Structure formats: C-alpha cells, structure tokens
Amino acid sequence: MSKLQALKNFRFPNVFILILIVFISCALLICINFFTIKILSANRAYVNGESHYSKGQKDASRHLITYLFTKNPMQWKLYLEELKVPQGDGIARITLLKAGDNKIARKGFLIGRNNEDDLDDIIWLFDNFKDVSFLSKAIKEWGKGDKLIFDLFVVGQQINAKIERNLLSPEDEKKYLNEISTISDQLTINQRNFSNTLGEGTRKIKDLLIITNIFFILIIICSVCLYYSIMVKRLLISKKETEVKNENLIIVNRELDRFVYSASHDLRSPITSLKGLIEITALEDDVEQVRDYLQMMHQSLARQDQFISDIIDYSKNKRKEVIMEPVSLKELCNEAILQLMHIENANRIKFTQELLVDQIESDGLRLKIIINNLLSNAIKYADCNKQEMFITIRTYFSEGLNKIEVSDNGIGIHDDHKANIFDMYFGTNKNKGSGLGLYIVKEAVENIRGDISVFSENRVGSKFIVTIPNSYAV
C-alpha cells in the first residue's frame, strides 16, 4: 500500500466534534467566569456589609457607654439608631434561613446600610450557597454575632430602665460597663472570624477559577491545534493526490499521443494493403493467383480485426471499474480456446489444462482479457518448425495466492526484448500482433492488484505466471 493510500485510510476525528468541543468549552468558560464574578461580587458585598455591621455595633456600644455615664437622652437615641444596623442584618439572616421572604430580607439589608445594588447578589449567594462550607461557617459566625447584639440590646434596656427610674448606682455603672466591654470584645472576635471565613472562601474560589480557566483554555488550545493539524494533513493529502493525478495525467497524455499515432497508422495500414491488393486482383486473370490475393486480403482484415479487438480490451480495462465476483477459471479458459481457434496454426497446437483451482473471487472482465491475450500470444508465436506444438494452462493455489500459468514451446523471447515486452506497441513481429496485447495484460493484472512474471528462452518456449490475490478492498 502506498503512502498516499495509507494517509487516505487514516481516520481523522470529525472536525465538527472539535468545533463543538471548542464551542462548549468557551460557553462553559463564560458561564463559570460569570458566576464566579457574581460570587466574588457577593462576597465583597458581604465584607462591606460586615464593616457596616461592625461599625454600627461599635458606635452603638460607644453611645450606650456615654449614655450610661451622662444619662443624656440623645445618646440613647443614637444608640438605638446605630443598633438597628446589625439588627437589620440579623432580621435578613433569620428571614432567609426560615421564611425565605426576599422582600423582608431586602428591607433588613437596607436597614443594615448595604448598598441597594448589592442586594440581589447578597440574597442570591445566600439562597444558593448557604450549605457550602465557607458560607455556612460564615453564617454561623453571623448568628453568634446576632446573639451578642441581642445581649447588647438587653443590657441597653436594663440601663435605660434604671436611668428612667433613677435607680442606677455606681456599682451598676461598673457592672454594665464590664458587660458592654465583654460583649464588644466577643463581637470583635466574631466579626474577625466572619471576615476571615469569607476571605478564605474568596481565595479558594479564586484558585478554583484559575485552575478552571487554565483547564478549559488548554482544551480550547488543544482542540484548535488538533483542528489545524487535521486541516494541514488534509491539505497535504489533497496536494499529494493532486500531484499524483497530475503525474497520471502526464503519463496518460503521453500514452494517448502514442496510442493515437500508432492506432491511426495501424488502422490505415490494412486499408492501404487492401486497396493495393484489390487493384492488383482487378488486373489478374490467373484464378490461383487471385485466390492468393484473397488470402492475403483475409489476413490483412484478420490483423485489423485483432487490432480493433485489442483497442476494445484496452478501453474496457482503462474505463470499467473493478467488480469482485465469483469467477470460473475453467469456463474462461475453455471459452478463450474456442474463440482463438480461427488463428493460423491453432488447430495444430495441443492444449493441456491442469486446473487445480476453478472458482476464485476476482474481476471476471480482467481475467478474461488476461487469459485471452496470453493464449492468443502463445498461438501467434508458436514454433511451426517443431513437430509437436503445445500450450499448457495451469491454475493452482500457492503461498496464499491464486496463480494462472500459461506455458508453451513456441519461439520464445530474445533476452534483448524481455525488458520491453509489456510496453505499449512493442512487438517483435508486427505481422503477428498489434503490440498492445501484453501491455493490456500488464495493466489488467495491476488493476486487480496482481502480479505477472515471465520466464522465456529463445527458440525453447515461454512461461507467463499471473499471481492473483483472493480478494481485496476496491
């Protein structure tokens, strides 16, 4: 098998599958980046919300301590105002965990001084990722913070009740100051844990995003490289096919030029001979001589008939596709012998058949052309000087291949001519043939992926062996 055939038989991945892989990878990459950016944006909003939460709690504690010692009602109002910030976030958290009412949750987040443009991302992240490890841990810290805010609220109510009743003692002031400080310290730790948890989650998401991007970009790059590799290989195959076709066209054109030239000469030659013989015969009175002239005319017409038959075989062999089918070698041999018995001296030749193989899978038309031409050549080039002339046809199976062997004791082939016997229009005696026979045989054998070899000795005889594969993929 040639390199070109090997390349043609090589199966490439479907380019549409590669394009689909690139399209899906790009779509997934866009979606993953979109949702990752949305998650990171929501994380940023939570961190920003935590800063408002922390500032609100610290300002509320500061105003409560000031109120504790100054008993100024304005400080109490400021305390309640600042405490609403973490309380609003707490309402939003409880609502999303239990009721899932986004309207109430939005209102709570707005009270917590979160930016209105961030609310959709904040609620979306909570709804969809509340069970994810980093956010679940942050929500738990958030819950602990809300409990401490409630404790701060209770302390504030106790302080306010005692101030309104004028029951606040110096000991109470110290006690409440310690409670407020303790709650504030715990809230500071809690808020730090919340921020650290979100920060850790953000870093993990960033790392995952980088890995995912690298993975899909590599898929896209590999797919594109493979696509271009396939295109380049196909272009190379196409180029090679074009070169082979051009080479074949050059060879065919050369053969055609030679064929037209030789065919026109060989077709005109018998006609010219016939015209000359007819003119001579018209002037001849001797009956015996006229008969000789008529015999010469018959021979001339027989040569032209053979030449036309060779041209037909040449055309069939060139144009018809190879068709694999069961073929009987016995029938082909018997038919060929009967058809060739009109050739001069054919009735003097002894035909022997040793057909060890009959039915084979091959192209019937090519086998018929091969057998007919080999037998025709053997008859035409028989040695009439020998007392006994014979042609032997053998078919047998050897080394996994079918073989057809045609041998004779004819005039043989001179050593100087053996290298050219399969060339177009080569013939040692143009009166006996057109010079196309063995050329057609060679081409027919090649068309069925076979091989032909010749063994011949001048004045002793010739043997042609045709090797045919059992079957092959057309």
C-alpha positions in Angstrom: 0.0 0.0 0.0 1.4 3.4 -1.0 1.9 6.3 1.5 -0.9 8.2 -0.2 -3.3 5.3 0.4 -2.1 5.0 4.0 -2.9 8.6 4.5 -6.3 8.3 2.9 -7.2 5.3 5.1 -6.1 7.2 8.2 -9.3 8.2 10.1 -9.3 11.7 11.4 -11.5 12.9 14.3 -14.6 14.7 12.9 -13.8 18.4 12.7 -17.3 19.2 13.7 -16.7 17.4 17.1 -13.6 19.6 17.6 -15.6 22.7 16.8 -18.3 21.6 19.2 -15.8 21.0 21.9 -14.3 24.5 21.5 -17.8 26.0 21.5 -18.9 24.1 24.6 -15.6 24.9 26.4 -16.0 28.6 25.5 -19.6 28.6 26.7 -18.7 26.9 30.0 -15.7 29.2 30.5 -18.0 32.3 30.0 -20.7 30.8 32.4 -18.1 29.8 35.0 -16.4 33.2 34.9 -19.8 35.0 35.1 -20.9 33.1 38.1 -17.5 33.3 39.7 -17.5 37.1 39.3 -21.1 37.1 40.7 -19.9 35.1 43.8 -16.9 37.3 44.3 -19.1 40.4 44.0 -21.5 39.0 46.6 -18.5 38.1 48.9 -17.3 41.7 48.5 -20.8 42.9 49.4 -20.9 40.7 52.5 -17.5 42.0 53.6 -18.7 45.6 53.0 -21.9 44.7 54.9 -19.8 43.3 57.8 -17.9 46.6 58.1 -21.3 48.4 58.5 -22.4 45.8 60.9 -19.2 46.2 62.9 -19.2 50.0 62.8 -22.9 50.1 63.8 -22.2 47.7 66.8 -19.2 49.7 67.9 -21.0 53.1 67.6 -24.0 51.7 69.5 -21.7 50.5 72.3 -19.9 53.8 72.4 -23.3 55.7 72.6 -24.6 53.3 75.3 -21.5 53.8 77.5 -21.8 57.6 77.1 -25.5 57.3 78.0 -24.6 55.1 81.0 -22.5 57.9 82.5 -24.1 61.1 81.1 -27.8 59.9 81.1 -28.2 62.1 78.0 -31.4 61.0 76.1 -29.7 62.0 72.8 -27.1 59.3 73.4 -29.9 56.8 74.0 -31.5 57.7 70.6 -28.1 57.5 68.9 -27.5 54.1 70.5 -30.9 52.7 69.2 -30.2 54.2 65.7 -26.8 52.5 65.4 -28.0 49.2 66.9 -30.6 49.0 64.1 -27.8 48.3 61.6 -26.7 44.9 62.9 -30.3 44.1 63.9 -31.5 44.7 60.3 -28.8 42.3 59.1 -30.0 39.8 61.7 -33.6 40.1 60.5 -32.5 39.4 57.0 -30.5 36.3 58.0 -33.3 34.8 60.0 -35.8 35.5 57.2 -33.6 33.9 54.5 -33.0 30.9 56.7 -36.6 30.3 57.7 -39.2 32.0 55.6 -37.2 32.8 52.5 -39.1 36.1 52.0 -36.8 38.2 49.9 -38.8 41.3 50.3 -38.4 41.4 54.1 -34.7 40.3 53.7 -34.1 43.2 51.3 -35.6 45.6 53.8 -33.4 44.2 56.6 -30.3 44.5 54.5 -31.2 48.1 53.6 -31.5 48.9 57.3 -28.1 47.3 57.7 -26.8 50.1 55.3 -26.0 47.6 52.5 -25.9 49.2 49.0 -29.2 48.5 47.2 -27.3 47.5 44.0 -25.6 44.7 46.0 -28.8 43.2 47.4 -29.6 40.8 44.5 -26.0 39.3 44.7 -26.2 39.0 48.5 -29.6 37.2 48.5 -28.6 35.0 45.5 -25.4 33.9 47.2 -27.2 33.2 50.5 -30.0 31.2 48.8 -27.8 29.1 46.6 -24.6 28.6 48.7 -25.8 28.7 52.3 -24.9 25.0 52.6 -21.4 25.4 51.1 -18.7 25.1 53.7 -17.2 28.6 53.7 -20.6 30.4 53.6 -22.2 28.0 56.1 -19.4 28.7 58.5 -19.7 32.5 58.0 -23.5 32.3 58.6 -22.9 30.5 61.9 -20.5 33.3 62.9 -23.1 35.8 61.8 -25.7 34.0 64.0 -23.4 34.2 67.0 -22.9 37.9 66.4 -26.7 38.4 66.3 -27.0 36.7 69.7 -24.3 39.1 71.1 -26.2 42.0 69.5 -29.3 40.8 71.3 -27.4 40.7 74.6 -26.2 44.2 74.0 -29.8 45.2 73.3 -30.9 43.6 76.6 -28.1 45.4 78.6 -29.2 48.7 77.0 -32.8 48.1 78.0 -31.7 47.4 81.6 -29.6 50.5 81.7 -32.4 52.7 80.3 -34.9 51.3 82.8 -32.7 52.1 85.7 -31.9 55.6 84.5 -35.6 56.3 83.9 -36.4 55.2 87.4 -33.3 56.9 88.8 -32.1 53.7 90.3 -28.7 53.5 88.6 -25.9 53.2 91.2 -22.1 53.5 90.8 -21.8 49.7 91.2 -24.4 49.2 88.4 -22.4 51.6 86.2 -19.3 49.4 86.7 -21.2 46.2 86.1 -22.8 47.4 82.9 -19.6 48.8 81.6 -17.9 45.4 82.1 -20.8 43.7 80.3 -20.7 46.1 77.4 -16.9 45.7 77.1 -17.2 41.9 77.2 -19.9 41.8 74.5 -17.9 44.2 72.4 -14.7 42.1 72.7 -16.6 38.9 71.8 -18.2 40.7 68.8 -14.8 41.9 67.6 -13.6 38.3 67.6 -16.8 37.1 66.0 -16.6 39.8 63.3 -12.9 38.9 62.6 -13.9 35.2 62.2 -16.7 36.2 59.8 -14.3 38.3 57.6 -11.6 35.6 57.7 -14.1 32.9 56.7 -15.3 35.0 53.7 -11.7 35.8 52.8 -10.7 32.2 52.8 -13.7 31.3 50.7 -12.8 34.1 48.2 -9.2 32.8 47.9 -10.5 29.2 47.3 -12.9 30.5 44.6 -10.0 32.5 43.0 -7.7 29.4 43.0 -10.5 27.3 41.6 -11.3 29.9 38.9 -7.6 30.0 37.8 -7.4 26.2 37.6 -10.8 26.0 35.7 -9.7 28.7 33.3 -6.4 27.0 32.6 -8.1 23.7 32.1 -10.7 25.0 29.6 -8.1 27.2 27.8 -5.9 24.1 27.4 -8.9 22.2 26.0 -9.6 25.1 23.6 -5.9 25.4 22.6 -5.5 21.6 22.1 -8.7 21.4 20.1 -7.7 24.3 17.9 -4.2 22.8 17.4 -5.7 19.4 16.5 -8.2 21.1 14.1 -5.4 22.9 12.3 -3.3 19.8 12.3 -6.2 17.9 10.7 -6.6 20.7 8.1 -2.9 20.7 7.3 -2.8 16.9 6.9 -5.9 17.1 4.7 -4.2 19.8 2.6 -1.1 17.7 2.3 -3.2 14.7 1.3 -5.0 16.9 -1.2 -1.7 18.2 -2.5 -0.3 14.7 -2.8 -3.4 13.5 -4.6 -3.2 16.4 -7.0 0.4 15.7 -7.7 -0.3 12.0 -8.3 -3.3 12.9 -10.6 -1.0 15.4 -12.5 1.6 12.7 -12.9 -1.0 10.2 -14.0 -2.4 12.8 -16.5 1.0 13.4 -17.9 1.5 9.6 -18.3 -2.0 9.2 -19.8 -1.4 12.1 -22.2 1.8 10.6 -23.4 0.2 7.2 -23.8 -2.7 8.8 -25.6 -0.4 10.7 -28.0 1.5 7.5 -28.7 -1.8 5.5 -29.0 -3.4 7.9 -31.4 -0.3 8.0 -33.6 0.2 4.2 -33.6 -3.6 3.4 -33.9 -4.0 5.7 -36.9 -1.1 4.0 -38.6 -2.2 0.5 -37.7 -5.8 1.2 -38.8 -4.7 2.7 -42.1 -2.1 0.1 -42.9 -4.5 -2.8 -43.6 -6.8 -0.5 -45.6 -3.9 0.6 -47.8 -2.9 -3.0 -48.3 -6.4 -4.0 -49.2 -6.6 -1.2 -51.8 -3.3 -2.3 -53.3 -4.4 -6.0 -53.4 -7.8 -5.1 -54.9 -6.1 -3.1 -57.7 -3.7 -5.9 -58.4 -6.5 -8.5 -58.3 -8.6 -6.5 -60.8 -5.8 -6.9 -63.3 -5.1 -10.6 -62.6 -6.6 -13.3 -64.8 -5.0 -16.3 -63.1 -7.6 -17.8 -60.7 -4.9 -19.3 -58.4 -3.2 -16.0 -58.1 -6.5 -14.3 -57.3 -7.0 -16.8 -54.6 -3.6 -16.0 -53.2 -4.5 -12.3 -53.2 -7.8 -13.0 -51.5 -6.0 -15.0 -48.8 -3.7 -12.0 -48.3 -6.7 -9.8 -48.0 -8.2 -12.1 -45.4 -5.0 -12.0 -43.4 -5.0 -8.2 -43.6 -8.6 -8.0 -42.4 -7.8 -10.5 -39.6 -5.0 -8.3 -38.4 -7.2 -5.3 -38.4 -10.0 -7.2 -36.5 -7.4 -8.3 -33.9 -6.2 -4.7 -33.6 -9.8 -3.4 -33.1 -10.4 -6.2 -30.5 -7.2 -5.1 -28.7 -8.4 -1.5 -28.7 -11.7 -2.5 -27.2 -9.9 -4.5 -24.5 -7.7 -1.5 -23.8 -10.7 0.7 -23.4 -12.6 -1.7 -21.2 -9.5 -2.2 -19.0 -9.0 1.5 -18.7 -12.5 2.7 -18.0 -14.5 0.0 -16.3 -14.4 -0.3 -12.6 -13.1 -3.4 -10.9 -16.0 -5.7 -9.8 -15.2 -8.5 -7.5 -17.4 -11.6 -8.1 -17.1 -15.4 -8.3 -15.3 -16.4 -11.5 -14.8 -19.9 -13.0 -11.3 -20.2 -14.4 -12.3 -23.4 -16.2 -15.0 -21.6 -18.1 -12.8 -18.7 -19.1 -10.0 -21.0 -20.4 -12.4 -23.2 -22.4 -14.2 -20.1 -23.9 -10.8 -18.5 -24.8 -9.5 -21.6 -26.6 -12.7 -21.9 -28.6 -12.6 -18.2 -29.6 -9.0 -18.4 -30.7 -9.1 -21.5 -32.8 -9.5 -19.4 -36.0 -5.9 -18.1 -35.7 -3.4 -19.7 -38.1 -1.9 -23.0 -36.9 -4.2 -23.0 -33.8 -5.6 -26.4 -34.8 -2.1 -27.9 -34.9 -1.4 -27.0 -31.2 -2.1 -29.4 -28.4 -3.9 -27.6 -25.5 -3.4 -29.1 -22.0 -5.3 -27.9 -18.9 -4.3 -28.6 -15.3 -6.9 -26.6 -13.3 -6.3 -27.3 -9.6 -8.3 -24.1 -8.8 -11.5 -23.2 -10.6 -13.7 -20.8 -8.6 -12.0 -17.6 -7.3 -13.2 -14.2 -6.2 -11.9 -11.6 -8.7 -12.8 -9.4 -11.7 -14.2 -11.5 -14.5 -13.6 -9.0 -17.3 -9.9 -8.5 -16.5 -9.3 -12.3 -16.1 -10.9 -12.8 -19.5 -8.7 -10.2 -21.1 -5.6 -11.7 -19.4 -6.3 -15.3 -20.4 -7.4 -14.4 -23.9 -4.3 -12.3 -24.6 -1.8 -14.8 -23.1 -3.3 -17.7 -25.1 -3.5 -15.5 -28.3 0.2 -14.6 -28.0 1.1 -18.2 -27.3 -0.7 -19.3 -30.5 0.6 -16.5 -32.7 4.2 -17.1 -31.6 4.1 -20.9 -31.8 7.2 -22.5 -33.5 5.8 -24.1 -36.6 9.1 -25.8 -37.3 8.6 -28.1 -34.2 7.0 -31.4 -34.8 4.8 -31.1 -31.7 3.4 -27.7 -30.6 1.7 -27.4 -27.2 0.3 -24.8 -24.8 -0.3 -25.7 -21.2 -2.7 -23.9 -18.8 -2.3 -24.5 -15.1 -4.2 -22.9 -12.2 -3.2 -23.6 -8.6 -3.1 -22.1 -5.1 0.4 -21.3 -3.7 1.5 -19.2 -0.7 -2.0 -17.9 -0.1 -2.4 -16.7 -3.7 -4.2 -17.9 -6.8 -1.9 -18.4 -9.8 -2.5 -18.8 -13.5 0.3 -20.3 -15.6 0.4 -20.3 -19.4 3.4 -22.1 -20.9 4.3 -23.1 -24.5 7.1 -24.4 -26.6 7.0 -21.5 -29.1 9.7 -19.3 -30.5 10.4 -17.8 -27.1 11.6 -14.2 -26.3 15.0 -13.0 -27.1 16.9 -11.7 -24.0 17.2 -8.2 -25.5 13.4 -7.9 -25.7 12.4 -9.2 -22.3 12.6 -5.8 -20.6 10.2 -4.2 -23.2 7.6 -6.9 -23.8 5.0 -5.1 -21.6 5.5 -1.7 -23.3 2.7 -0.2 -25.4 3.1 -1.1 -29.1 6.2 -3.2 -28.5 6.3 -6.2 -30.8 9.0 -8.4 -32.3 6.8 -9.1 -35.3 4.1 -6.6 -36.2 2.6 -9.0 -38.7 1.6 -11.2 -35.8 0.1 -8.6 -33.5 -0.6 -5.0 -32.7 1.9 -4.8 -29.8 -0.9 -4.0 -27.4 -1.6 -7.5 -26.1 0.9 -7.8 -23.3 0.6 -4.1 -22.4 -3.1 -4.7 -21.8 -2.4 -7.9 -19.8 0.1 -6.0 -17.6 -2.5 -3.2 -16.9 -5.3 -5.7 -16.2 -3.2 -7.6 -13.8 -2.3 -4.4 -11.9 -5.9 -3.4 -11.8 -6.8 -6.5 -9.8 -3.7 -5.9 -7.5 -2.0 -8.9 -9.0 1.5 -9.5 -10.5 2.9 -11.1 -13.7 6.2 -12.7 -14.3 7.7 -14.2 -17.4 10.3 -16.9 -18.0 11.4 -17.4 -21.6 14.2 -18.9 -23.6 14.7 -18.1 -27.3 13.7 -21.0 -29.6 12.7 -23.1 -26.5 9.4 -21.5 -25.2 7.8 -19.1 -22.7 6.0 -19.3 -19.4 3.8 -16.5 -18.0 2.7 -16.7 -14.4 -0.1 -14.4 -13.2 -0.5 -14.1 -9.4 -3.9 -13.0 -8.2 -5.0 -12.2 -4.6 -8.1 -14.0 -3.3 -9.9 -10.7 -2.8 -9.2 -7.1 -1.9 -10.9 -3.9 -0.9 -11.8 -1.9 -4.1 
